[in-house]
Amino acid sequence: MSNALDRVLDLLDLEPIEVNIFRGRSPEGERRQRVFGGQVAGQALVAAGRTVPADRFVHSLHGYFIRPGDPAVPLVYLVDRVRDGRSFTTRRVSCVQHGETIFALSASFHLAEPGIEHADQMPDVPPPEDVVPTAERMRDLFGPEAAGFFAGSPIDIRHIGPLTFEAAGDPALRSSRSQVWLRADGRLPDDPLVHACLMTYASDITLLDSVLLAGGLSWADGRTYGASLDHAMWFHRPFRADDWLLYDQESPVAAGARGLARGEVFSRDGRLVVSVVQEGLIRTRS
């Protein structure tokens, strides 16, 4: 297991401080001005899952990013046990810092049962072994320092198409679709909640790229900035986040300084395992 993945698993191992109350933290020496949204969502799902019977797997979550998180202070997660039914368990989680809610999550867990099945087909893409790791592409484009974020990531990410940095300088590369192979950079425990939380963490890293690609924008162009506003996920089937997963992302619309992005996550054998939708704030300076 990579050191980066080990640190993220440590972040997801929340400290129980009272019944239905958990404490999380951000990475030590965090240089971000605010807490990474995928971290908060993943920790909130851990808090919810710790109050649910082990035989019920999360099938959906809906989260709202309300205020920027402060990486210098702990994050307190308050769990409301909304419902414990025969087939479904519902939890509501509030993440609090400085006495204010910064993130709100609703999550539903389902006792597995048989039923009808169908799914979209996985797109035809090159296998992950034939795709250059994004850290290497960043290094070739901008030098060793630029590769630091992806090289130090707990998630091995490999963009199949152009990066936003490339499309920003070449209109011919612009598209509303972005595809990446990803997997945890090491072997994970067998706990299904761990794999769902790692996928929640990873789902926020690249999803808004499809919005930027369509507009010829980049987070590094000196004029674009933004943030995740809300995030929704549906978990259709069991999967392993330490096996290769194809994250097929697209942006159907951007308007009013907001961009909508949606993604489908496929296991390597072609099964659709997760669906994701997010709206993000995208602002540009002249």
N, C-alpha and C positions, 0 to 999 in steps of 0.2 A: 504494500500500500504506500502511495506517495505521502510525503509529509503534508502536502496541501490537503489531500483528502482526509488524512488523519485529523487535521485541525478542524475541518468542517464537521466531521462526525462528532468531534468533541463539542463543537458549538451546538449541535443538535441534541446533545445529551443534557437536557434541561435539569436544573436543580429544583426539586419539589420543596417549597417552603411552607406550605399549608395545604389543606384539602382544596383541590381545584385551583391552586395558585402555583405558578412555576416562574423561575428566574432564568433568563438567558443573558448572553453577553455577545459582544462583537469581537472580531480578531484583535489581538494585542498589536499595538502600533498601527492600527488602521489609518490609512491616509485619506480615505474618502471623507467628504464633508458630511455625508449622511449615510445611514445604514443601507446596505444593498437590499433591495426589495425582496429578492429571492430568499435571502437569509431570514427575514422576518416572516415571510409566508411559510417557509419550511419549519421554523421554530414553532409557529402558531399551530401548524398541523401536528407536530409532535405533542404539544400540550393537549390538543383535543384527543389525539389517539391514546394518550396515557390514561384517559378516563373511560375508554371503550373496551368491551370484551375482545380478546384476541382473535375470536372467530369472525369478526366483522371487519371487512376491508373498506377503506374510504372509497366512495364512488364519485363524490363531487365536492368541490370547494369553491367558495366565492369570497373574494377578499377586496377590501377597499384600502388604499393607501391614503391616509387622512392628513398626516403631518410628516415632515422629514424626521427620520430617527437620528438620535445622537449616538455616534459610535463610542463615546467616552464614558457612557453610564450604562448600568444594567437595563435590561428589558424585562418588564414584569408581565406575565401572561395570566389573565383571569379567565377561567373556563366556566361557562354557564351550561349546565346539563339540561338542555331544552327538552329532550324526549328520549325515552328508552322504550322502544316498541318491540313487538315480536320479531320483525324483520329489519327495521331501520332504527338507527341511533343518530340523534342530531345534537350537535354541539355548536355553541357560539363562543368565540374567543376574542378578547380585547387585549391588545398590547399597549401597555402604559409606560410612559416616561415623563418625568417632571410633572406628574399629576394629571397628564392629559393623554387621551387615546391617540396613538399614532397609526394604528392598523386595526381593522376589524375583520374577522373571518367567521364564516358559517361553513360547517362541514357536515356531510352526511355519510354514515357508514352502513353497509348492507350485508346481511347474512347471505352468503352465496346460495343461489338456487338456479335450476335449469330453466331455459326459455328459448325463444327464437333467437337466431343469430344471422347477421349479415354485416358487411363492412366495405368501405371503399378499398380499392386496390392500392397497393404501395406503388409510388412512381418508379419508373425505370431510371436508376441512377448508378454511377460507378460504385463499386464496393469501397468500404472505408480504407482498405489497404492501398488503393490507388489514388487516394485523395491526400494532398499534402497537408500536414497539421497546420492549423492557423497560426500558431506561434512561429513556425518557420517562414510562412508567407509574410508575417509582420516584420520579422527580422530582415528579410530580403528587401522589403519596401522601405523601411525606416531605420534599420540598424538594430543592434543587439538590445538597446534599452527599450525599444518599442515592443519587443516580443515579450517583455516581462509579465504583462497581465495574463496572457494566454499560457505562457510557459509555467507560471506559478499557479495556474488554476487547478482546482480539484477535479475538473471535468475536462477530458480530452475532447476538444472541439475541432472539427474539420469542415470548413466551408466548401461546398461543391462548386458554387458559382462565384461571381465577383464579390469582393469586400466592399463595404460602403465607401471606404477611402478611394478605391479604384473607380467606382461608379460616379463619385462626385466630380472626378476630373474627365470623365468620358461619357457623354450622353448615350452612346451606343450600348453601354453596359447597364443602363438603368432598367429596373424591372420591379414589379410589385411582389415578386416571389423570391424567397431565400430558402436554401436547403442546407442542412448541416448534418453530419454524422456526429454523435456524441456518446460518451460513456464515462462513468466514474473512473478515475485514474487509479484503479486498484480493486481488489476483491472486497466485497461488502458482506456483512452478516446476512443470514437468511431471512431476517425479520422483514415481512412485506412492507411494514410502515416505514422502515429505513429507506427502502427503494422508492416509495412514493414521495417521501420528503426530499430525497436527493433529486428526483425528477422535478419536483416543485422548485427547488433551488435553481436547477439548470434551466428551467423553462423561461426564466426571466432574463437570461443573459443575452439572447440573440433575437427575441421575438419582434422587437420594434425595428430591427434591421430592415424588415420588408417595407416599413413605412419610409425609412430613410432612403432605401434603394430607389423607390419609386420617385422620390422628389429630388434625387441627386444631392443628398445631404449626408453629412458625417458628423459624429460627435466631436471629431478632431478638426473640423474646418474653421473653428474660431468664431462661428456665428450661430451654431445650432446648440440648443440645450433643451432639456425636458425631463420628464419623470413618468413613471408608471402611475396610472390613476386607479385602475381596478384590474382584477385578475381572476379568471375562472378556469377551472379544470374539471374534466370528467375522466375517471379511471375506468376503462371498460373491461380490462382483463389483467390478470397477474403478469408481471414482467420483472426483469432484472435490470437495474440501472447500471450495473457493471458489465453488461453486454452491450454491443453496438446497437444504437437506436437511431433511426432516421427521423429528423425533425423537419417536416415539410411546412413552411410558413408562408403566408401571403397577407397582403393588405388590400382589402376590397375598397376602402374609402379613407380619405383624410379630409377634414373640414373643420373650420372653427378652431384652428390650432390644436386639434385632437386627431390622432390617427388610430384606426382600428386594425388590429392584427389578429390573425387566427392561425393555429397550427395543428397538425396531426402528427402523432408520434407512432412510428411503426417499429416493431421488432424486426430483427434481421431476416426472419423467415416470412415476413410480409403481413403479420397480424397488426391491425390497428389497435393500439393499447391505451392511448391517451389522446384526448382532444383539449385544446387550449384556446382561450380568447382573452385578449387584453386590449384596453384602450390606454393610450399614452398621450401625455401633453408634449407637443412638439412646437417650440418657438424658435424663430430665426431673427437675428439682428441684421439690419441692412449693412 
